[in-house]
C-alpha cells in the first residue's frame, strides 16, 4: 500500500461494548456483495473491504461467509441481485459502485447496506437530499463516496498536453455517477477554455467504436468514473496508442492499464474505509448512526511508457509533482 496515498475518510468514533473473539466465533455472519462490473478499481475496492473486515476479526471460512455477485454491467441484473438479497437476508450488503448501491437501497429497507465507490450518494438517491459527508443517515445505509476533484484533474491533465483544446470523453448515461462527473467535466472544460466532446455508450461492446469516433475530432481523451468505459479501458488504450491520442483517467489503477496519468485515489483504501464501517455494523452499531464519508486525499500517478506510446513527452516539472512514476 503506497505511503503517499492516504485515505482522507471521516473516522467515526463510536463507543462499542467489548466484543471478544469467542463472542464473534459463536456466529457466522453473512455478507452479500454486489458489484456492477469487474475492473481494476472496483476489484481493489472489494479487496480493501474484505481486508478491513479480516483485520476487525471477521474471517472468511471462520466466522464470515461472502455471497459475491457481479452484475456484469447489466442494470437489470443488478436489480435482480438486490431482490435476491432482500429474500436471502444476509447480515449486511456491500454494494460496490452507484448502480448496484441504488438497487440495494431500492429493494430493501432493513438489511444494513454499506456502499463504496459511489460518486454522488445524494444525487443518486442513496442517502437523503439534505445529507452531506460526515452526517448520519438515520437509515439502514452508510458508506464511502469516491467523488473525484474533477476541475483539478482537468487542470492537471491540460498541463501534459497544453496544445490540446478539444477533449473527448466516453460514458454510459444510465450510470448516475457518470452523469455527475461529465457535468463537472463540462464546467471544468469551459472554465479552462477547452471544448469537451462527449460520446455515449450503452454496453461495453460499444466502447471501442466510441473511441474510434473521437479520432480526428479531439486531441486528448479523459475517462470519467464510468464503469462501462473503465471496464473496457483496454479498447480505448488500443485506439489512443494507434492514433497517438493522449489518454487520462481518474483512478490510479487505470494508469497501469495504459492511461498516461491520473490524479486520483487508491481504490483499495476506498474499500478499506467502507470495510471499517461494515465492521462497526457487524459489531452492533446501527448503520444510520455511522456517518457516510468521502475520500479527500489523492495522488498523481504517471505512466511514461503510455506517454511514449501516445506521443507525449512528460515535462520534468510534472514528474517532480508525481507521487509515483511508472517507467
C-alpha positions, -999 to +999 in steps of 0.1 A: +000+000+000+018+033-011+025+056+018+019+086-004-018+077-007-037+083+025-074+077+028-089+110+039-121+095+051-140+105+081-132+082+110-163+077+132-158+074+169-185+052+183-183+037+218-186+000+215-191-027+241-161-050+241-166-080+218-142-108+224-130-133+197-150-160+213-182-140+210-176-134+173-168-170+167-202-181+180-220-167+150-211-169+113-221-136+097-232-135+060-222-106+038-238-102+003-215-084-022-230-068-053-206-053-078-218-036-111-188-050-131-153-062-126-124-038-133-092-029-115-107-001-094-138-020-082-118-052-077-095-031-055-125-018-035-137-053-029-102-064-017-099-034+006-133-040+022-125-077+029-091-068+043-107-044+068-132-070+079-104-095+084-085-070+104-115-065+126-118-102+134-143-113+107-125-140+087-139-158+057-144-195+064-142-190+102-169-166+112-179-150+080-192-160+045-195-139+014-221-142-013-203-124-042-224-113-071-214-094-103-240-077-124-216-077-154-226-042-163-263-051-166-287-028-146-315-054-147-292-080-133-281-055-105-318-052-096-323-090-096-293-094-073-307-068-049-341-085-049-325-119-042-305-104-013-338-090+001-351-125+002-320-142+015-315-116+042-277-116+047-264-097+078-250-070+056-249-059+020-217-044+005-228-026-027-199-016-049-205+014-073-236+036-079-260+013-099-257-016-075-260+007-045-291+022-059-306-012-064-296-024-029-313+006-013-344+004-035-352-032-028-347-033+009-350-010+039-340-032+067-308-051+058-277-029+065-261-016+033-226-003+032-218+013-002-184+021-017-172+037-049-203+058-052-197+092-068-227+112-056-248+093-030-271+123-026-278+128-063-282+090-068-308+089-040-288+065-019-288+090+011-312+118+018-311+150-001-302+170+030-273+147+038-236+155+035-203+138+041-198+133+078-236+132+085-255+102+099-281+089+075-306+076+101-314+048+078-301+013+070-273+028+049-238+041+053-207+041+031-179+058+013-181+081-017-153+084-043-162+118-057-132+130-078-118+165-078-128+169-115-117+205-120-083+199-105-079+167-126-087+185-159-064+214-149-036+189-142-041+169-174-041+200-195-006+207-184+005+174-200-008+185-234-012+223-234-018+224-271-049+202-268-080+223-269-106+196-278-110+168-253-132+137-256-149+115-231-169+083-233-196+074-208-228+055-202-257+079-193-275+051-175-249+054-147-258+083-124-221+086-113-210+092-149-236+119-154-224+137-123-188+135-134-194+145-170-214+175-158-184+185-137-161+179-167-182+203-189-179+230-163-142+224-158-135+224-196-154+257-200-135+274-172-102+262-187-111+274-222-114+238-235-141+220-256-155+187-243-167+162-270-190+136-254-198+101-268-223+079-250-224+041-249-249+016-235-228-015-234-191-024-231-191-037-267-197-002-279-167+014-262-141+008-289-164+021-316-170+052-294-132+057-290-127+054-328-155+080-334-133+105-315-103+101-338-097+133-357-122+152-335-102+155-303-066+160-292-069+141-259-093+119-241-102+118-203-122+089-189-146+095-161-156+071-132-179+055-158-178+017-151-187+008-187-157+027-201-132+017-173-141-020-176-132-017-213-103+006-209-081-017-230-101-009-260-097+028-255-060+024-250-056+005-283-073+033-302-053+060-284-020+042-289-027+036-326-037+072-333-014+090-308-042+104-287-032+112-251-054+093-226-061+103-190-081+087-162-093+095-127-084+063-109-048+053-104-054+017-114-062+028-150-027+043-153-011+008-151-035-003-178-024+023-203-035+058-194-008+085-193-018+098-159-044+100-132-048+124-103-069+101-083-074+078-054-063+043-043-095+023-045-082-003-021-084+024+006-119+033-005-129-003+001-109-004+033-127+026+047-161+011+038-150-022+055-142-004+087-178+009+087-191-025+080-172-039+109-189-015+132-223-026+118-215-063+123-204-055+159-239-040+166-238-003+156-268+008+135-257+019+100-278+050+104-256+060+133-224+058+112-218+089+091-210+083+055-178+098+042-159+110+012-123+103+002-104+135+002-067+126-004-054+119-039-022+112-057-007+119-091+005+087-109+022+089-143+029+061-169+059+071-191+055+041-213+019+050-221+030+086-227+056+075-253+030+052-270+006+081-273+032+107-284+035+127-253+067+139-236+062+144-199+077+176-187+103+173-158+082+195-135+052+172-139+074+142-130+085+160-099+049+166-089+040+129-092+036+106-062+046+077-085+062+074-119+059+042-139+087+037-164 
